[in-house]
Amino acid sequence: MQLYTITDWLGLVPFGFVFGFAVLGLIQLIRRKSFLKVDFNILVLGGFYLIAFTVFMVGGRLISGVHWLTDIIGGILLSAGLVMLYYSVNSLQSNKD
């Protein structure tokens, strides 16, 4: 239970950093008027934070017993299905235009 509490509270810490870099990226996006003109380092850092955070939280939740491996697999499958549905709807809409 202690590991659950630690992962629960530590889950809030990265949000401060992510928020700061997200604001910086948003400012660059607004000023430069293109996503491709946002500093590559900020985009990579944002991706790294999401991946590192996900690995830590999944591992911590599995070890603490809060979630089972089947919960994680089910979440991945549900997310993949929703992303595929979103992509399919957008593709159909694009083909109509």
GIRA-V968121 format. One record per residue. N is the residue number from 1. SS is DSSP state (A for helix, B for strand, O for the rest). OMEGA is omega in whole degrees, 0 to 359 (none if undefined). Layout:
<<N;SS;OMEGA> <N;SS;OMEGA>>
//
This chain:
<<1;O;180> <2;A;178> <3;A;176> <4;A;180> <5;A;180> <6;A;180> <7;A;179> <8;A;181> <9;A;179> <10;A;176> <11;A;180> <12;A;184> <13;A;182> <14;A;181> <15;A;177> <16;A;180> <17;A;180> <18;A;179> <19;A;180> <20;A;179> <21;A;177> <22;A;178> <23;A;178> <24;A;177> <25;A;179> <26;A;177> <27;A;178> <28;A;179> <29;A;180> <30;A;182> <31;A;185> <32;A;174> <33;O;177> <34;O;178> <35;A;181> <36;A;180> <37;A;174> <38;O;182> <39;O;180> <40;A;180> <41;A;180> <42;A;179> <43;A;179> <44;A;179> <45;A;177> <46;A;177> <47;A;179> <48;A;179> <49;A;179> <50;A;182> <51;A;181> <52;A;180> <53;A;180> <54;A;179> <55;A;180> <56;A;183> <57;A;179> <58;A;179> <59;A;180> <60;A;180> <61;A;177> <62;A;182> <63;A;181> <64;A;177> <65;O;180> <66;O;178> <67;O;173> <68;O;179> <69;A;179> <70;A;175> <71;A;181> <72;A;180> <73;A;178> <74;A;178> <75;A;178> <76;A;180> <77;A;178> <78;A;179> <79;A;180> <80;A;178> <81;A;179> <82;A;177> <83;A;178> <84;A;177> <85;A;178> <86;A;180> <87;A;181> <88;A;179> <89;A;178> <90;A;178> <91;A;178> <92;A;180> <93;A;179> <94;A;179> <95;A;178> <96;A;183> <97;O;none>>
//
